[in-house]
Amino acid sequence: MGKTTELETDLLVVGGGLGGVAAALTAARLGRRVVLTEETDWLGGQLTAQAVPSDEHPWIETGPVSPGYRELRERIRGYYRRNYPLTAQALAEPALNPGLGNVSRLCHEPRVGVAALDEMLARYVSAARITVLYEHTPVAATAEGDRVTSVTLRDGRSGDLRTVTAPFVADATELGDLLELAGAEHVIGAESQEQTGEPFAAPEPDWTDQQAITWCFPLEYRPGEEHVVDKPASYDHWRTHTDPFWPGPQLSWMKIDIHTNGGRENRIFEGDMDAVRLPDLWHFRRIRARSQFDPELVDTDISLVNWPNTDYWEAPLIGPGIDEAARTRALQRCKELSLSYLHWMQTEAPRHDGGHGYPGLRLRPDLTGTADGLAKAAYIREARRIQARFTVLEQHVAVVDRPEGAGAVQFADAVGIGHYNIDLHPSTAGVNYVNLECYPFQIPLGALVPVRMRNLLPACKNIGTTHITNGSYRLHPVEWAIGEAVGALAAYCLAHATEPHAVADSARLTADYQGLLTGTLGITTAWPEDIRRTRPSQAAKGATPLLAMPDRRVKSPAGGAR
């Protein structure tokens, strides 16, 4: 058993994803001391350790965006300009997109995201205003009444324990771990239509209805070379097994068309690899486009595999009876699915030019900082969600549930803005895609305030949303905005000797706190009128295309977790 040490700080942020980093940075900028913990050795969560290029809205370059998130994006671009052999044309491009991927205006290598975040934290780490504890996992929390009094974390390298006390604690973990450890009221999985009134909610509450996870990985393609990985133990299962709601085995080019919920083929390559926008898998999340760099040094594209057929929906990670052993098994199966898909692409996949297999597909472990070439952690889309004083519903944001041109519901207590369509991947309960177009929306303060706990705040995708609206509030810029609001709320409460519930209960305090956000921090809490009423499918030409509503919510006939 390792030794136990104690730390004390103003704000403890458990979880170093984008929400956690934003919370820590914001509190530090407002003069507070922060302990920030992270389970891996990289900050950044979905952007870095999970290796997912940023999913953003059509107005990310021209519309309002928080200064912190804008700084992150510009630091990523600046890192490329300073350190990479860009062509003269790419170097001169203000809105540099190193990967020219279709999914985002800024597709980049995970390591560059880490470097940019480290730069943003550097001044506060040097001043001891932010203390980062890498490879630390929360293992216990104590509470007295409605307050969290301490959190204990295990150092994954030494086995030592650290117990941290703080007036305010933010849960920015990928699965909402502190909500369970501290006994905070929370929700897992899907609510029912009767509970929420949401047209696309489940017929009955179903905790097993949790979005698929994905273990992502970067690939380059070197024709004529051989880089085939070993066949995983579960390869034959993924090659032959077909779920009732899916149009074939996962080891195929077949996927769901989210507009019809029917099957369609989507291959890795279609035509010229150097094209900017081809509707194939390779171009969708390409994170390095060789055409942007000196060909003497950079001779391949790199694409990030986070594709429909690598979604793992076999078993949930959280819920009643799911212990650490069951979670470990599910994560291992998820990893084997990704490696199986790679092996299939390398050996059996139908080629765009005839024949079978692309043995020249090569993993790039140097870009993920791992031995196996996969991301450091699985991409987790859905966590425990806190029972908040206000819950964002489908009816507040979805175009189909709102009068034409009305925009999303406007919240008087808004603390940030965001946008993404409601994007629910197939779930562990056998539910197919749910994809609903949304208006640009706001983040209400009430969704950050727990129904009971006085000093525990949710700081990422664990806020007061439903299973449905989690699908739009879980993406990169929204998570950042949530974290900023939480960091500022903790700092405001410390400065005014108050609590989040008191701020939410008082129109005067809410307005004063909003003034801190918009004035001191320059954070936008409302969309301009010309944007907020606009459907993203009607946005300006060249915007990242978003998905439309499906015909129905399709569930596997078998139902239940499989």
TAMO-V473495 format. One record per residue. N is the residue number from 0. RES is the residue in three letters. PHI is phi as a letter, one per 30 degrees, with the letter a starting at -180 (none if undefined). OMEGA is omega in radians with two decimals (NA if undefined). D_LAST is the distance of its C-alpha to the last C-alpha in whole Angstrom. Layout:
n->[N/N]
res->[RES/RES]
phi->[PHI/PHI]
omega->[OMEGA/OMEGA]
d_last->[D_LAST/D_LAST]
This chain:
n->[0/1/2/3/4/5/6/7/8/9/10/11/12/13/14/15/16/17/18/19/20/21/22/23/24/25/26/27/28/29/30/31/32/33/34/35/36/37/38/39/40/41/42/43/44/45/46/47/48/49/50/51/52/53/54/55/56/57/58/59/60/61/62/63/64/65/66/67/68/69/70/71/72/73/74/75/76/77/78/79/80/81/82/83/84/85/86/87/88/89/90/91/92/93/94/95/96/97/98/99/100/101/102/103/104/105/106/107/108/109/110/111/112/113/114/115/116/117/118/119/120/121/122/123/124/125/126/127/128/129/130/131/132/133/134/135/136/137/138/139/140/141/142/143/144/145/146/147/148/149/150/151/152/153/154/155/156/157/158/159/160/161/162/163/164/165/166/167/168/169/170/171/172/173/174/175/176/177/178/179/180/181/182/183/184/185/186/187/188/189/190/191/192/193/194/195/196/197/198/199/200/201/202/203/204/205/206/207/208/209/210/211/212/213/214/215/216/217/218/219/220/221/222/223/224/225/226/227/228/229/230/231/232/233/234/235/236/237/238/239/240/241/242/243/244/245/246/247/248/249/250/251/252/253/254/255/256/257/258/259/260/261/262/263/264/265/266/267/268/269/270/271/272/273/274/275/276/277/278/279/280/281/282/283/284/285/286/287/288/289/290/291/292/293/294/295/296/297/298/299/300/301/302/303/304/305/306/307/308/309/310/311/312/313/314/315/316/317/318/319/320/321/322/323/324/325/326/327/328/329/330/331/332/333/334/335/336/337/338/339/340/341/342/343/344/345/346/347/348/349/350/351/352/353/354/355/356/357/358/359/360/361/362/363/364/365/366/367/368/369/370/371/372/373/374/375/376/377/378/379/380/381/382/383/384/385/386/387/388/389/390/391/392/393/394/395/396/397/398/399/400/401/402/403/404/405/406/407/408/409/410/411/412/413/414/415/416/417/418/419/420/421/422/423/424/425/426/427/428/429/430/431/432/433/434/435/436/437/438/439/440/441/442/443/444/445/446/447/448/449/450/451/452/453/454/455/456/457/458/459/460/461/462/463/464/465/466/467/468/469/470/471/472/473/474/475/476/477/478/479/480/481/482/483/484/485/486/487/488/489/490/491/492/493/494/495/496/497/498/499/500/501/502/503/504/505/506/507/508/509/510/511/512/513/514/515/516/517/518/519/520/521/522/523/524/525/526/527/528/529/530/531/532/533/534/535/536/537/538/539/540/541/542/543/544/545/546/547/548/549/550/551/552/553/554/555/556/557/558/559/560/561]
res->[MET/GLY/LYS/THR/THR/GLU/LEU/GLU/THR/ASP/LEU/LEU/VAL/VAL/GLY/GLY/GLY/LEU/GLY/GLY/VAL/ALA/ALA/ALA/LEU/THR/ALA/ALA/ARG/LEU/GLY/ARG/ARG/VAL/VAL/LEU/THR/GLU/GLU/THR/ASP/TRP/LEU/GLY/GLY/GLN/LEU/THR/ALA/GLN/ALA/VAL/PRO/SER/ASP/GLU/HIS/PRO/TRP/ILE/GLU/THR/GLY/PRO/VAL/SER/PRO/GLY/TYR/ARG/GLU/LEU/ARG/GLU/ARG/ILE/ARG/GLY/TYR/TYR/ARG/ARG/ASN/TYR/PRO/LEU/THR/ALA/GLN/ALA/LEU/ALA/GLU/PRO/ALA/LEU/ASN/PRO/GLY/LEU/GLY/ASN/VAL/SER/ARG/LEU/CYS/HIS/GLU/PRO/ARG/VAL/GLY/VAL/ALA/ALA/LEU/ASP/GLU/MET/LEU/ALA/ARG/TYR/VAL/SER/ALA/ALA/ARG/ILE/THR/VAL/LEU/TYR/GLU/HIS/THR/PRO/VAL/ALA/ALA/THR/ALA/GLU/GLY/ASP/ARG/VAL/THR/SER/VAL/THR/LEU/ARG/ASP/GLY/ARG/SER/GLY/ASP/LEU/ARG/THR/VAL/THR/ALA/PRO/PHE/VAL/ALA/ASP/ALA/THR/GLU/LEU/GLY/ASP/LEU/LEU/GLU/LEU/ALA/GLY/ALA/GLU/HIS/VAL/ILE/GLY/ALA/GLU/SER/GLN/GLU/GLN/THR/GLY/GLU/PRO/PHE/ALA/ALA/PRO/GLU/PRO/ASP/TRP/THR/ASP/GLN/GLN/ALA/ILE/THR/TRP/CYS/PHE/PRO/LEU/GLU/TYR/ARG/PRO/GLY/GLU/GLU/HIS/VAL/VAL/ASP/LYS/PRO/ALA/SER/TYR/ASP/HIS/TRP/ARG/THR/HIS/THR/ASP/PRO/PHE/TRP/PRO/GLY/PRO/GLN/LEU/SER/TRP/MET/LYS/ILE/ASP/ILE/HIS/THR/ASN/GLY/GLY/ARG/GLU/ASN/ARG/ILE/PHE/GLU/GLY/ASP/MET/ASP/ALA/VAL/ARG/LEU/PRO/ASP/LEU/TRP/HIS/PHE/ARG/ARG/ILE/ARG/ALA/ARG/SER/GLN/PHE/ASP/PRO/GLU/LEU/VAL/ASP/THR/ASP/ILE/SER/LEU/VAL/ASN/TRP/PRO/ASN/THR/ASP/TYR/TRP/GLU/ALA/PRO/LEU/ILE/GLY/PRO/GLY/ILE/ASP/GLU/ALA/ALA/ARG/THR/ARG/ALA/LEU/GLN/ARG/CYS/LYS/GLU/LEU/SER/LEU/SER/TYR/LEU/HIS/TRP/MET/GLN/THR/GLU/ALA/PRO/ARG/HIS/ASP/GLY/GLY/HIS/GLY/TYR/PRO/GLY/LEU/ARG/LEU/ARG/PRO/ASP/LEU/THR/GLY/THR/ALA/ASP/GLY/LEU/ALA/LYS/ALA/ALA/TYR/ILE/ARG/GLU/ALA/ARG/ARG/ILE/GLN/ALA/ARG/PHE/THR/VAL/LEU/GLU/GLN/HIS/VAL/ALA/VAL/VAL/ASP/ARG/PRO/GLU/GLY/ALA/GLY/ALA/VAL/GLN/PHE/ALA/ASP/ALA/VAL/GLY/ILE/GLY/HIS/TYR/ASN/ILE/ASP/LEU/HIS/PRO/SER/THR/ALA/GLY/VAL/ASN/TYR/VAL/ASN/LEU/GLU/CYS/TYR/PRO/PHE/GLN/ILE/PRO/LEU/GLY/ALA/LEU/VAL/PRO/VAL/ARG/MET/ARG/ASN/LEU/LEU/PRO/ALA/CYS/LYS/ASN/ILE/GLY/THR/THR/HIS/ILE/THR/ASN/GLY/SER/TYR/ARG/LEU/HIS/PRO/VAL/GLU/TRP/ALA/ILE/GLY/GLU/ALA/VAL/GLY/ALA/LEU/ALA/ALA/TYR/CYS/LEU/ALA/HIS/ALA/THR/GLU/PRO/HIS/ALA/VAL/ALA/ASP/SER/ALA/ARG/LEU/THR/ALA/ASP/TYR/GLN/GLY/LEU/LEU/THR/GLY/THR/LEU/GLY/ILE/THR/THR/ALA/TRP/PRO/GLU/ASP/ILE/ARG/ARG/THR/ARG/PRO/SER/GLN/ALA/ALA/LYS/GLY/ALA/THR/PRO/LEU/LEU/ALA/MET/PRO/ASP/ARG/ARG/VAL/LYS/SER/PRO/ALA/GLY/GLY/ALA/ARG]
phi->[none/d/d/c/c/b/b/b/a/d/b/c/c/c/j/c/d/d/d/d/d/d/d/d/d/d/d/d/d/c/j/c/d/b/c/c/c/b/d/c/c/b/d/k/h/d/d/b/d/c/i/c/e/d/c/b/c/d/c/d/d/c/c/d/a/d/e/d/d/d/d/e/d/d/d/d/d/d/d/d/d/d/b/c/d/d/d/e/d/d/d/d/d/e/c/e/b/e/c/h/d/d/d/a/d/b/c/b/d/e/d/d/d/d/d/d/d/d/d/d/d/e/d/d/d/d/d/i/d/b/c/c/c/d/h/c/c/d/b/a/b/c/b/b/i/c/b/d/c/a/b/c/b/c/d/d/d/c/i/d/c/b/c/c/c/a/d/b/b/c/c/c/d/d/c/i/d/d/e/d/d/c/i/d/d/a/b/b/i/c/d/c/d/d/d/c/i/d/e/c/d/d/d/b/e/b/d/d/d/b/e/e/c/b/c/d/a/c/b/c/b/b/e/i/c/b/b/d/d/d/d/d/d/c/e/d/d/d/d/c/d/b/d/e/c/c/d/l/d/d/d/a/c/d/b/d/d/d/d/b/i/c/d/a/c/b/c/d/b/b/i/d/d/d/d/d/b/c/d/c/d/d/d/d/b/d/c/b/c/e/d/c/b/e/d/d/c/b/c/b/d/b/c/c/d/b/c/e/d/c/d/c/b/d/a/d/c/b/k/e/i/c/c/d/d/d/d/d/d/d/d/d/d/d/d/d/d/d/d/d/d/d/d/d/d/d/c/b/d/d/d/d/c/j/i/b/i/b/d/d/d/b/d/b/d/d/d/c/i/b/d/c/i/d/e/d/b/d/d/c/c/b/b/d/c/d/d/c/d/b/c/d/c/e/d/d/b/d/e/d/c/b/e/e/i/d/i/d/d/c/c/d/c/e/b/l/b/a/a/a/d/d/b/c/d/e/c/d/c/i/c/d/e/b/b/b/d/b/d/e/b/c/c/d/e/e/d/c/c/d/d/b/e/c/b/c/b/d/b/a/d/c/d/d/c/c/e/d/d/e/d/c/c/c/d/e/d/d/e/d/d/d/d/e/d/d/d/d/d/d/d/d/d/d/d/c/h/b/b/e/d/d/d/d/d/c/d/d/d/e/d/d/d/d/d/d/d/d/d/d/c/i/d/d/c/b/d/d/e/d/c/d/c/c/d/d/d/c/d/e/e/j/d/d/d/c/c/c/d/d/d/a/c/c/b/e/e/d/i/i/d/c]
omega->[-3.13/3.13/3.12/3.07/-3.13/3.09/3.07/-3.11/3.10/-3.10/3.02/3.08/-3.13/-3.09/-3.04/3.01/-3.07/3.10/3.12/3.12/-3.14/3.11/-3.13/-3.14/-3.08/3.11/3.13/3.10/3.12/2.98/-3.07/3.08/-3.04/2.88/-3.12/-3.10/-3.11/-3.07/3.11/3.07/3.06/2.92/3.02/3.03/-3.05/-3.12/-2.96/-3.09/3.08/2.96/-3.10/3.06/-2.99/2.99/-3.00/-3.10/-3.05/-3.04/-3.01/-3.12/-3.00/-3.10/-3.14/3.07/-3.07/-3.14/-3.13/3.14/3.07/3.11/3.11/-3.11/-3.13/3.06/3.07/3.11/3.13/3.11/3.09/-3.10/-3.10/-2.89/-3.07/-3.12/-3.14/2.99/3.13/3.14/3.13/-3.14/-3.09/-3.09/-3.12/-3.14/-3.10/3.04/-3.00/-3.10/-3.06/3.12/-3.12/-2.99/-3.00/3.02/-3.13/3.09/-2.99/3.12/-3.12/-3.09/-3.13/3.04/3.09/-3.12/-3.13/3.12/3.10/3.09/-3.11/-3.13/-2.90/-3.06/-3.12/3.04/3.13/-3.13/-3.12/3.05/3.02/3.03/-3.12/3.07/3.13/3.09/3.08/-3.09/3.11/-3.13/-3.13/3.03/3.07/3.12/3.02/-3.06/-3.08/-3.08/2.99/-3.08/3.10/3.04/3.11/-3.11/3.09/3.05/-3.08/-3.14/-3.05/-3.03/3.13/3.09/3.04/3.09/-3.05/3.02/-3.12/3.07/3.13/-3.11/3.10/3.06/3.07/-3.14/-3.07/-3.11/-3.10/-3.01/-3.09/3.12/3.12/-3.08/-3.09/3.13/3.11/3.11/-3.09/-3.11/3.04/3.06/-2.95/2.94/3.13/3.05/3.13/-3.12/-2.98/-3.05/-3.10/-3.13/-3.09/3.07/-3.14/3.08/3.11/3.06/-3.07/-3.11/3.13/-3.12/-3.13/-3.09/3.07/3.00/-3.11/3.02/-3.00/3.08/3.09/3.13/2.85/-3.12/3.13/-3.13/3.13/3.11/-3.08/-3.12/-3.04/3.11/3.10/3.12/-3.14/-3.09/-3.08/-3.05/-3.06/3.08/-3.10/-3.11/-3.03/-3.05/3.07/3.06/-3.04/-3.07/-3.06/-3.00/3.12/3.06/3.13/3.08/-3.14/3.03/-3.11/3.10/3.08/2.94/-3.00/3.09/-3.05/-2.99/2.99/-3.13/3.00/-3.10/3.08/-3.03/-3.11/-3.10/3.00/3.07/-2.98/-3.14/-3.11/3.10/-3.09/-3.05/2.96/-3.08/3.11/-3.11/-3.06/-3.07/-3.03/3.11/3.05/-3.08/2.99/3.08/-3.04/-3.14/-3.12/-2.97/3.07/-3.08/3.08/-3.10/-3.09/-3.04/3.12/2.86/2.93/3.11/-3.12/-3.11/2.95/-2.94/-3.04/-3.05/3.05/3.05/-3.14/-3.11/-3.04/-3.07/3.12/3.14/-3.07/3.10/-3.11/3.06/3.13/-3.13/-3.09/3.14/3.12/3.11/3.12/3.11/-3.14/3.12/3.10/3.09/3.09/3.12/3.13/3.07/3.13/3.14/3.08/3.13/3.08/-3.14/3.11/3.12/-3.10/-2.96/-2.97/-3.00/3.03/-3.09/3.11/-3.10/-3.10/-3.12/-3.07/2.99/3.05/-3.10/3.14/3.03/-2.98/3.03/3.11/-3.12/3.11/-3.12/3.14/-3.13/-3.13/-3.14/-3.05/3.12/3.06/3.11/3.14/-3.08/3.09/3.06/-3.07/-3.05/-3.01/-3.09/2.86/3.13/-3.08/2.95/-3.04/3.12/3.05/-3.13/3.11/-3.09/3.04/-3.09/-3.14/-2.95/-3.00/-3.13/-3.07/-3.10/-3.06/3.03/-3.12/3.10/-3.10/-3.02/3.09/3.06/3.11/-3.09/3.12/-3.11/-3.09/-3.13/3.13/-3.14/3.09/3.00/2.85/3.02/3.02/-3.00/3.11/3.10/3.08/-2.98/-3.14/3.03/3.13/3.10/-3.11/3.13/2.86/-3.11/-3.10/3.08/-3.11/2.92/2.98/-2.97/3.09/3.04/-3.12/3.09/-3.10/3.13/3.12/-3.04/-3.14/3.13/-3.05/-3.03/-2.98/-3.03/3.10/-3.07/3.06/-3.00/3.06/-3.09/-3.13/-3.12/-3.11/2.97/2.99/3.01/-3.13/-3.04/2.96/-3.11/3.07/-3.11/-3.03/-3.00/-2.94/-3.07/3.11/3.10/3.11/-3.12/3.08/3.14/3.10/-3.10/-3.13/3.10/3.12/3.14/3.09/3.13/3.13/-3.13/3.10/-3.12/-3.05/3.10/-3.13/-3.11/-3.13/-3.14/3.13/3.09/-3.12/-3.09/-3.04/3.08/-3.13/-3.14/3.10/-3.14/3.13/3.09/3.08/3.08/3.05/-3.14/-3.01/-3.10/-3.09/-3.03/3.11/-3.11/3.12/3.14/3.13/3.07/2.98/-3.07/-3.07/3.11/-2.96/3.14/-3.04/2.97/-3.10/3.12/3.10/-3.08/-3.04/3.11/3.13/3.10/3.08/-3.09/3.08/-2.94/-3.11/-3.13/3.07/3.13/-3.01/3.03/-3.00/3.11/3.08/3.10/-3.13/-3.13/3.05/3.09/-3.09/NA]
d_last->[38/39/41/41/43/43/43/44/44/44/40/37/35/32/30/32/30/32/32/33/36/37/37/39/41/42/43/45/47/48/49/47/45/42/40/37/34/31/29/30/33/33/33/32/28/26/30/30/28/25/27/27/30/31/29/32/34/37/40/39/42/45/43/43/41/41/44/42/39/42/43/40/40/44/44/41/43/46/45/44/48/49/47/46/48/48/50/53/51/48/50/52/49/48/45/44/40/40/37/38/34/33/31/34/37/37/35/36/35/33/36/38/36/36/40/41/39/41/44/43/43/46/49/47/46/49/51/48/47/43/42/39/37/35/32/32/29/29/29/30/32/35/36/39/39/37/38/36/39/37/34/34/33/32/34/32/35/37/35/37/37/38/38/39/41/41/42/39/36/33/30/29/26/23/21/23/24/27/26/24/27/30/28/29/27/24/21/17/15/17/20/20/23/25/25/26/28/26/25/22/21/18/19/18/17/14/13/10/11/12/14/13/15/17/19/22/25/29/30/34/35/38/39/40/39/36/33/30/28/27/24/21/19/16/18/18/14/14/17/16/12/12/9/11/13/14/17/17/15/15/18/21/23/21/20/19/23/22/26/24/21/22/21/24/25/26/28/29/32/34/38/40/38/41/41/40/37/35/32/30/28/31/33/30/30/33/34/37/39/42/44/45/46/49/48/50/47/44/43/40/37/34/31/28/25/22/21/18/17/17/14/11/8/6/6/9/13/14/14/15/15/14/17/18/17/13/14/16/14/12/15/16/13/14/18/17/15/19/21/19/20/24/24/23/26/28/28/27/27/29/32/34/37/36/35/31/30/32/33/35/32/32/30/33/32/35/34/31/33/30/31/28/28/25/25/26/23/20/20/19/19/18/19/20/23/26/27/31/34/33/30/30/28/27/31/33/32/30/33/32/32/35/39/40/41/41/39/36/37/40/40/43/41/40/40/38/37/34/33/29/28/25/22/18/16/13/10/7/7/8/12/14/17/19/23/26/29/31/35/36/35/36/35/36/37/36/32/33/35/33/33/35/35/38/38/34/33/30/31/28/25/25/28/28/26/23/20/21/24/23/22/26/27/25/27/30/33/32/30/34/35/33/34/38/38/37/39/42/41/41/45/46/45/47/50/51/50/47/43/41/41/44/44/42/44/47/48/51/48/46/48/50/46/46/49/48/45/47/51/50/47/47/44/43/42/43/42/45/46/46/42/41/41/40/37/36/36/39/40/43/43/41/38/35/33/30/28/29/27/24/25/22/19/16/13/10/12/9/8/6/4/0]
